[in-house]
């Protein structure tokens, strides 16, 4: 079968489903994957055929609008801008099924165009029954703001242009079919999630599991991993605080700073601390005794997978909710950015790494996360959607 994946040109939106894409190819399906040409190299190793377009998405956190409705509008503008490229390709090479990331807004519209199912692969929480009333304090002001009304009007116009009569808020909030790639324990109100959502849990990429380009130190020192992911990592002052906090300590600290920080500008780096532009995260987490994270969903999920306690320092969007969830699960603590000092950070890390209660919770929650089914269950679910088309 021909399966078309409509992706989002951001690493944190690509990585969660890469192993599923590779598995579908392995099972003999032809998979085409639409993504901005700047990140095509992430997709190509799966064996999928890449459908390239020029992405409009900002590649740095500071380039995104501050207003949440304006930030949502960026994804809509992306979908409209690449739509002609996608229809030029798929009109003459129609898929049997569409898969899409939460930012791949063109997919449901293409699904209506070709009369095929469009299944969302969600790397974040999904809406539940009562979602809009439960979060009314956030949702109502967003939708009633000038930016929110403009977003709704532009989305409505685009849907009408494609002969779709639907309210955009309902259209994006309650997709027709969803495969959730997060652990159920990180989904708010999981028991109230619609039956159209299938929880398969994290799809950990086997290639990433076997990447040993980083190896643990040959010492008895505990490993501390520090990373703010790929989108919110331009934090040189924070990395300097980490260096000061663990200079000369018994910890071996691994800090991943990303492409936007000049490592040489961080100054003197003690022997017990290593700083990299990037590291194979799973290899480091497998060896880590604690993880300082911005609480992106990918990092939260992988920390639970490996049973690593977290110190969450959320920066934006869903990270605050993720940090709350980790704390409520009893698998870590969180610090507000403004409260981070060398002392508070060091104390938080020592607490989570030394807590028997947190270790016990991690053992229980980690086992539950690993039992979801992952890649195999996700691929089975996709094939069930193919059969139901």
FIGUFI-543546 format. One record per residue (C-alpha): residue number from 1; x, y, z; residue in three letters. Coordinates in steps of 0.1 Angstrom, whole numbers, plus 5000, padded with zeros to 4 digits. Layout:
N
SITE num   c1   c2   c3 residuo
SITE NUM    X    Y    Z     ALA
...
//
This chain:
389
SITE num   c1   c2   c3 residuo
SITE   1 5000 5000 5000     UNK
SITE   2 5010 5036 4995     UNK
SITE   3 5011 5055 5028     UNK
SITE   4 5018 5092 5027     UNK
SITE   5 5032 5109 5058     UNK
SITE   6 5028 5147 5061     UNK
SITE   7 5054 5158 5085     UNK
SITE   8 5064 5190 5103     UNK
SITE   9 5098 5205 5096     UNK
SITE  10 5111 5204 5132     UNK
SITE  11 5133 5177 5147     UNK
SITE  12 5111 5173 5178     UNK
SITE  13 5081 5165 5155     UNK
SITE  14 5100 5141 5133     UNK
SITE  15 5119 5119 5157     UNK
SITE  16 5089 5105 5176     UNK
SITE  17 5075 5086 5146     UNK
SITE  18 5107 5078 5126     UNK
SITE  19 5109 5042 5139     UNK
SITE  20 5072 5037 5128     UNK
SITE  21 5080 5050 5093     UNK
SITE  22 5109 5026 5090     UNK
SITE  23 5088 4997 5103     UNK
SITE  24 5061 5004 5077     UNK
SITE  25 5088 5004 5050     UNK
SITE  26 5102 4971 5064     UNK
SITE  27 5067 4956 5062     UNK
SITE  28 5067 4962 5025     UNK
SITE  29 5046 4994 5022     UNK
SITE  30 5056 5022 5000     UNK
SITE  31 5059 5053 5022     UNK
SITE  32 5062 5088 5009     UNK
SITE  33 5071 5115 5035     UNK
SITE  34 5065 5152 5029     UNK
SITE  35 5088 5175 5048     UNK
SITE  36 5108 5207 5044     UNK
SITE  37 5140 5200 5024     UNK
SITE  38 5162 5213 5053     UNK
SITE  39 5153 5182 5074     UNK
SITE  40 5149 5156 5046     UNK
SITE  41 5182 5140 5058     UNK
SITE  42 5165 5129 5090     UNK
SITE  43 5138 5110 5070     UNK
SITE  44 5159 5094 5042     UNK
SITE  45 5175 5066 5064     UNK
SITE  46 5140 5052 5070     UNK
SITE  47 5137 5041 5034     UNK
SITE  48 5107 5065 5028     UNK
SITE  49 5106 5085 4996     UNK
SITE  50 5109 5121 5006     UNK
SITE  51 5086 5147 4990     UNK
SITE  52 5104 5180 4996     UNK
SITE  53 5091 5215 4999     UNK
SITE  54 5105 5248 5011     UNK
SITE  55 5094 5251 5048     UNK
SITE  56 5083 5284 5063     UNK
SITE  57 5086 5273 5099     UNK
SITE  58 5110 5291 5122     UNK
SITE  59 5141 5270 5131     UNK
SITE  60 5150 5289 5163     UNK
SITE  61 5129 5295 5194     UNK
SITE  62 5133 5333 5192     UNK
SITE  63 5119 5334 5157     UNK
SITE  64 5085 5321 5168     UNK
SITE  65 5057 5346 5176     UNK
SITE  66 5050 5352 5213     UNK
SITE  67 5012 5352 5209     UNK
SITE  68 5000 5316 5209     UNK
SITE  69 4974 5321 5182     UNK
SITE  70 5000 5337 5160     UNK
SITE  71 5023 5307 5167     UNK
SITE  72 4994 5284 5156     UNK
SITE  73 4990 5305 5125     UNK
SITE  74 5026 5297 5114     UNK
SITE  75 5016 5260 5110     UNK
SITE  76 4985 5270 5090     UNK
SITE  77 5005 5293 5067     UNK
SITE  78 5030 5264 5062     UNK
SITE  79 5002 5240 5052     UNK
SITE  80 4988 5265 5027     UNK
SITE  81 5022 5274 5013     UNK
SITE  82 5032 5238 5006     UNK
SITE  83 4997 5226 4995     UNK
SITE  84 5003 5230 4958     UNK
SITE  85 5035 5210 4960     UNK
SITE  86 5017 5182 4978     UNK
SITE  87 4987 5182 4954     UNK
SITE  88 5010 5183 4924     UNK
SITE  89 5027 5151 4937     UNK
SITE  90 4997 5132 4952     UNK
SITE  91 4970 5140 4926     UNK
SITE  92 4988 5117 4902     UNK
SITE  93 5001 5093 4929     UNK
SITE  94 4973 5089 4953     UNK
SITE  95 4979 5074 4987     UNK
SITE  96 4959 5046 5003     UNK
SITE  97 4963 5062 5037     UNK
SITE  98 4975 5095 5051     UNK
SITE  99 4995 5098 5083     UNK
SITE 100 5004 5132 5098     UNK
SITE 101 5021 5150 5126     UNK
SITE 102 5001 5174 5147     UNK
SITE 103 5017 5203 5127     UNK
SITE 104 5010 5186 5093     UNK
SITE 105 4977 5204 5088     UNK
SITE 106 4975 5197 5051     UNK
SITE 107 4969 5160 5057     UNK
SITE 108 4932 5160 5067     UNK
SITE 109 4924 5183 5038     UNK
SITE 110 4942 5159 5015     UNK
SITE 111 4923 5131 5031     UNK
SITE 112 4890 5147 5020     UNK
SITE 113 4904 5154 4986     UNK
SITE 114 4913 5118 4980     UNK
SITE 115 4886 5101 5001     UNK
SITE 116 4911 5083 5023     UNK
SITE 117 4916 5081 5060     UNK
SITE 118 4940 5106 5076     UNK
SITE 119 4955 5094 5109     UNK
SITE 120 4973 5117 5132     UNK
SITE 121 5005 5106 5149     UNK
SITE 122 5004 5127 5180     UNK
SITE 123 5037 5133 5199     UNK
SITE 124 5019 5154 5225     UNK
SITE 125 4987 5152 5246     UNK
SITE 126 4954 5150 5229     UNK
SITE 127 4920 5166 5237     UNK
SITE 128 4896 5147 5260     UNK
SITE 129 4859 5149 5265     UNK
SITE 130 4855 5181 5285     UNK
SITE 131 4888 5195 5273     UNK
SITE 132 4874 5229 5262     UNK
SITE 133 4855 5235 5294     UNK
SITE 134 4884 5222 5316     UNK
SITE 135 4908 5246 5299     UNK
SITE 136 4884 5274 5293     UNK
SITE 137 4906 5300 5311     UNK
SITE 138 4932 5295 5285     UNK
SITE 139 4912 5285 5254     UNK
SITE 140 4885 5312 5255     UNK
SITE 141 4909 5342 5256     UNK
SITE 142 4930 5326 5228     UNK
SITE 143 4901 5321 5205     UNK
SITE 144 4885 5355 5212     UNK
SITE 145 4918 5374 5208     UNK
SITE 146 4923 5394 5176     UNK
SITE 147 4950 5369 5166     UNK
SITE 148 4927 5340 5174     UNK
SITE 149 4899 5354 5153     UNK
SITE 150 4922 5360 5124     UNK
SITE 151 4935 5324 5126     UNK
SITE 152 4899 5311 5127     UNK
SITE 153 4890 5332 5096     UNK
SITE 154 4920 5322 5076     UNK
SITE 155 4915 5285 5085     UNK
SITE 156 4878 5287 5076     UNK
SITE 157 4886 5303 5043     UNK
SITE 158 4911 5275 5034     UNK
SITE 159 4887 5248 5044     UNK
SITE 160 4860 5263 5022     UNK
SITE 161 4884 5266 4993     UNK
SITE 162 4887 5228 4996     UNK
SITE 163 4850 5222 4999     UNK
SITE 164 4851 5214 5036     UNK
SITE 165 4823 5227 5058     UNK
SITE 166 4838 5225 5093     UNK
SITE 167 4846 5247 5122     UNK
SITE 168 4884 5250 5124     UNK
SITE 169 4885 5248 5162     UNK
SITE 170 4866 5215 5161     UNK
SITE 171 4886 5203 5131     UNK
SITE 172 4919 5206 5148     UNK
SITE 173 4909 5198 5183     UNK
SITE 174 4892 5165 5176     UNK
SITE 175 4908 5146 5146     UNK
SITE 176 4890 5117 5131     UNK
SITE 177 4917 5092 5141     UNK
SITE 178 4947 5095 5163     UNK
SITE 179 4976 5072 5172     UNK
SITE 180 4991 5086 5204     UNK
SITE 181 5029 5082 5207     UNK
SITE 182 5032 5093 5243     UNK
SITE 183 5029 5072 5275     UNK
SITE 184 4993 5071 5287     UNK
SITE 185 5006 5083 5322     UNK
SITE 186 5015 5116 5306     UNK
SITE 187 4981 5121 5290     UNK
SITE 188 4958 5143 5311     UNK
SITE 189 4924 5128 5318     UNK
SITE 190 4934 5097 5299     UNK
SITE 191 4901 5079 5308     UNK
SITE 192 4881 5107 5290     UNK
SITE 193 4901 5105 5258     UNK
SITE 194 4878 5096 5228     UNK
SITE 195 4878 5060 5215     UNK
SITE 196 4892 5074 5182     UNK
SITE 197 4926 5077 5200     UNK
SITE 198 4948 5046 5202     UNK
SITE 199 4976 5047 5227     UNK
SITE 200 5007 5028 5215     UNK
SITE 201 5033 5046 5236     UNK
SITE 202 5067 5058 5226     UNK
SITE 203 5082 5043 5194     UNK
SITE 204 5118 5042 5204     UNK
SITE 205 5140 5040 5173     UNK
SITE 206 5162 5008 5173     UNK
SITE 207 5189 5027 5154     UNK
SITE 208 5191 5053 5182     UNK
SITE 209 5192 5025 5208     UNK
SITE 210 5223 5010 5193     UNK
SITE 211 5241 5043 5187     UNK
SITE 212 5272 5042 5209     UNK
SITE 213 5290 5072 5196     UNK
SITE 214 5290 5084 5232     UNK
SITE 215 5302 5061 5260     UNK
SITE 216 5301 5065 5298     UNK
SITE 217 5333 5076 5316     UNK
SITE 218 5355 5048 5331     UNK
SITE 219 5349 5060 5366     UNK
SITE 220 5324 5054 5394     UNK
SITE 221 5310 5089 5390     UNK
SITE 222 5273 5092 5385     UNK
SITE 223 5263 5106 5351     UNK
SITE 224 5241 5138 5350     UNK
SITE 225 5227 5147 5316     UNK
SITE 226 5216 5182 5308     UNK
SITE 227 5197 5191 5276     UNK
SITE 228 5171 5216 5266     UNK
SITE 229 5163 5198 5233     UNK
SITE 230 5165 5212 5198     UNK
SITE 231 5141 5242 5200     UNK
SITE 232 5148 5259 5234     UNK
SITE 233 5185 5254 5238     UNK
SITE 234 5199 5289 5232     UNK
SITE 235 5207 5292 5270     UNK
SITE 236 5244 5300 5275     UNK
SITE 237 5238 5316 5309     UNK
SITE 238 5220 5285 5321     UNK
SITE 239 5248 5262 5309     UNK
SITE 240 5273 5284 5327     UNK
SITE 241 5252 5279 5359     UNK
SITE 242 5253 5241 5354     UNK
SITE 243 5291 5243 5350     UNK
SITE 244 5294 5263 5382     UNK
SITE 245 5270 5240 5401     UNK
SITE 246 5289 5208 5394     UNK
SITE 247 5325 5221 5391     UNK
SITE 248 5347 5196 5410     UNK
SITE 249 5317 5175 5422     UNK
SITE 250 5314 5138 5422     UNK
SITE 251 5291 5140 5392     UNK
SITE 252 5302 5134 5356     UNK
SITE 253 5281 5160 5337     UNK
SITE 254 5272 5157 5300     UNK
SITE 255 5257 5189 5286     UNK
SITE 256 5242 5191 5251     UNK
SITE 257 5239 5227 5240     UNK
SITE 258 5227 5225 5203     UNK
SITE 259 5239 5245 5173     UNK
SITE 260 5232 5281 5185     UNK
SITE 261 5256 5282 5214     UNK
SITE 262 5293 5288 5210     UNK
SITE 263 5309 5263 5234     UNK
SITE 264 5341 5282 5236     UNK
SITE 265 5322 5312 5249     UNK
SITE 266 5312 5292 5280     UNK
SITE 267 5346 5297 5294     UNK
SITE 268 5366 5272 5315     UNK
SITE 269 5351 5237 5316     UNK
SITE 270 5362 5214 5345     UNK
SITE 271 5375 5179 5339     UNK
SITE 272 5343 5163 5352     UNK
SITE 273 5321 5181 5327     UNK
SITE 274 5318 5175 5289     UNK
SITE 275 5300 5198 5266     UNK
SITE 276 5288 5188 5231     UNK
SITE 277 5267 5204 5203     UNK
SITE 278 5247 5171 5204     UNK
SITE 279 5250 5136 5218     UNK
SITE 280 5231 5103 5212     UNK
SITE 281 5205 5110 5239     UNK
SITE 282 5194 5075 5245     UNK
SITE 283 5230 5063 5251     UNK
SITE 284 5235 5090 5277     UNK
SITE 285 5201 5085 5294     UNK
SITE 286 5208 5048 5296     UNK
SITE 287 5239 5056 5318     UNK
SITE 288 5224 5086 5336     UNK
SITE 289 5215 5089 5372     UNK
SITE 290 5196 5122 5367     UNK
SITE 291 5184 5144 5338     UNK
SITE 292 5180 5181 5338     UNK
SITE 293 5155 5189 5310     UNK
SITE 294 5132 5216 5296     UNK
SITE 295 5105 5189 5298     UNK
SITE 296 5098 5185 5261     UNK
SITE 297 5076 5155 5256     UNK
SITE 298 5103 5135 5238     UNK
SITE 299 5128 5139 5267     UNK
SITE 300 5101 5132 5293     UNK
SITE 301 5091 5100 5275     UNK
SITE 302 5127 5088 5271     UNK
SITE 303 5135 5095 5307     UNK
SITE 304 5106 5073 5318     UNK
SITE 305 5117 5046 5294     UNK
SITE 306 5151 5045 5310     UNK
SITE 307 5140 5051 5345     UNK
SITE 308 5159 5084 5350     UNK
SITE 309 5147 5109 5376     UNK
SITE 310 5142 5144 5362     UNK
SITE 311 5148 5180 5372     UNK
SITE 312 5124 5198 5349     UNK
SITE 313 5129 5235 5340     UNK
SITE 314 5101 5242 5315     UNK
SITE 315 5106 5270 5290     UNK
SITE 316 5074 5272 5269     UNK
SITE 317 5043 5257 5254     UNK
SITE 318 5034 5222 5267     UNK
SITE 319 5066 5219 5288     UNK
SITE 320 5049 5233 5319     UNK
SITE 321 5022 5207 5317     UNK
SITE 322 5048 5180 5311     UNK
SITE 323 5068 5191 5341     UNK
SITE 324 5037 5191 5363     UNK
SITE 325 5029 5156 5351     UNK
SITE 326 5064 5143 5360     UNK
SITE 327 5062 5158 5394     UNK
SITE 328 5027 5145 5400     UNK
SITE 329 5039 5110 5390     UNK
SITE 330 5065 5113 5417     UNK
SITE 331 5094 5107 5392     UNK
SITE 332 5111 5141 5395     UNK
SITE 333 5108 5178 5406     UNK
SITE 334 5106 5211 5387     UNK
SITE 335 5123 5244 5390     UNK
SITE 336 5111 5277 5376     UNK
SITE 337 5137 5293 5353     UNK
SITE 338 5139 5324 5376     UNK
SITE 339 5146 5301 5406     UNK
SITE 340 5176 5283 5390     UNK
SITE 341 5209 5290 5408     UNK
SITE 342 5240 5269 5412     UNK
SITE 343 5228 5259 5446     UNK
SITE 344 5191 5252 5438     UNK
SITE 345 5201 5231 5408     UNK
SITE 346 5227 5211 5427     UNK
SITE 347 5202 5204 5455     UNK
SITE 348 5174 5194 5431     UNK
SITE 349 5197 5169 5413     UNK
SITE 350 5210 5154 5445     UNK
SITE 351 5174 5150 5458     UNK
SITE 352 5160 5132 5427     UNK
SITE 353 5191 5110 5423     UNK
SITE 354 5191 5100 5460     UNK
SITE 355 5154 5095 5466     UNK
SITE 356 5143 5059 5472     UNK
SITE 357 5107 5069 5467     UNK
SITE 358 5114 5084 5433     UNK
SITE 359 5134 5053 5423     UNK
SITE 360 5105 5031 5432     UNK
SITE 361 5080 5052 5413     UNK
SITE 362 5103 5051 5383     UNK
SITE 363 5105 5014 5384     UNK
SITE 364 5067 5011 5383     UNK
SITE 365 5060 5038 5357     UNK
SITE 366 5089 5028 5335     UNK
SITE 367 5076 4992 5333     UNK
SITE 368 5042 5006 5323     UNK
SITE 369 5057 5028 5296     UNK
SITE 370 5076 4998 5281     UNK
SITE 371 5045 4976 5280     UNK
SITE 372 5025 5000 5257     UNK
SITE 373 5036 4981 5225     UNK
SITE 374 5056 5009 5207     UNK
SITE 375 5066 5004 5171     UNK
SITE 376 5050 4971 5165     UNK
SITE 377 5016 4981 5180     UNK
SITE 378 5018 5014 5161     UNK
SITE 379 5024 4997 5128     UNK
SITE 380 4996 4972 5135     UNK
SITE 381 4973 5001 5141     UNK
SITE 382 4983 5018 5108     UNK
SITE 383 4976 4986 5089     UNK
SITE 384 4942 4983 5106     UNK
SITE 385 4935 5018 5093     UNK
SITE 386 4945 5006 5059     UNK
SITE 387 4921 4977 5061     UNK
SITE 388 4893 4999 5072     UNK
SITE 389 4897 5025 5044     UNK
//
